[in-house]
Amino acid sequence: MGMSKQMTFALACVVVLSALIPGVAGYLSARLEAIEAAERNLRALEARLDLREARDARPVSFPAPCLHTPPPPTPRLQEMPAAALGHDERWPHEVPAWLPGLLKEIEDAVED
């Protein structure tokens, strides 16, 4: 009782496939489970990150509104140091008597 070569080949293929299919199926199911576990871990990490960001993000509140502060006033002529008006020991000349009066008139004109 001799089997034909085709029948022998077909039986050999069935034996090989019967060994391969469960192995391939097991490999694929293990890979699929690993992918699903990685997705679950990723979702858990994202949820923890969202909670941490929500906890750390606090609204910023300012104690008072920002107000514009005006610049300091410029010094008036009588508040200027004597050196600015020429009363300096290093300045050898006398200040003319009419200069303070002229400066006062200029100051009054500027204020108006």
ABEGO torsion letter per residue (X at the ends): XBBBAAAAAAAAAAAAAAAAAAAAAAAAAAAAAAAAAAAAAAAAAAAAAAAAAAAABBBBBBABBBBBBBBBBBBBAAABBAAAAGBBAABABBBBAAAAAAAAAAAAAAAX
